[in-house]
Amino acid sequence: MMDIEKITSEEEYRKVLQRIDELFNAKKDTPEYEELQHLTDLVDDYEDGLL
């Protein structure tokens, strides 16, 4: 599990995307699914800041 609250660099961004790929098929109502949801929210926030 990644313990991150905000993506602050391209390196972190790439690591989070890699972890999302690993979790992509996580089943609902599991810790992995919750991590996936959290990480996708972080990516959305990071990408919104780049525009």
C-alpha positions as CSV (number, residue, x, y, z in Angstrom):
1,M,0.0,0.0,0.0
2,M,1.3,3.4,-0.9
3,D,1.1,5.9,1.9
4,I,0.9,9.2,0.0
5,E,-1.4,12.2,0.5
6,K,-0.4,14.4,-2.4
7,I,1.7,13.9,-5.6
8,T,4.4,16.4,-5.6
9,S,6.7,15.3,-8.5
10,E,6.8,13.5,-11.8
11,E,8.6,10.6,-10.1
12,E,5.8,10.2,-7.6
13,Y,3.2,10.5,-10.4
14,R,4.8,7.7,-12.3
15,K,5.0,5.5,-9.2
16,V,1.4,6.1,-8.5
17,L,0.4,5.3,-12.0
18,Q,2.3,2.1,-11.8
19,R,0.6,1.2,-8.5
20,I,-2.8,2.0,-10.1
21,D,-2.0,-0.4,-12.9
22,E,-1.2,-3.1,-10.3
23,L,-4.5,-2.5,-8.5
24,F,-6.7,-2.1,-11.6
25,N,-8.7,-5.2,-11.1
26,A,-9.2,-4.8,-7.4
27,K,-12.6,-6.1,-6.1
28,K,-15.0,-3.6,-4.6
29,D,-15.1,-3.4,-0.8
30,T,-11.5,-4.5,-0.4
31,P,-8.5,-2.5,1.0
32,E,-7.0,-2.7,-2.5
33,Y,-10.0,-1.1,-4.1
34,E,-10.0,1.7,-1.5
35,E,-6.3,2.3,-2.2
36,L,-7.1,2.4,-6.0
37,Q,-9.8,5.0,-5.4
38,H,-7.5,7.1,-3.3
39,L,-4.7,7.0,-5.8
40,T,-6.9,7.8,-8.8
41,D,-8.2,10.9,-6.8
42,L,-4.5,11.9,-6.3
43,V,-3.8,11.5,-10.0
44,D,-6.8,13.6,-10.9
45,D,-5.7,16.4,-8.5
46,Y,-2.2,16.3,-9.8
47,E,-3.3,16.4,-13.5
48,D,-5.7,19.2,-12.8
49,G,-2.8,21.2,-11.4
50,L,-0.8,20.7,-14.6
51,L,-3.4,22.3,-16.9
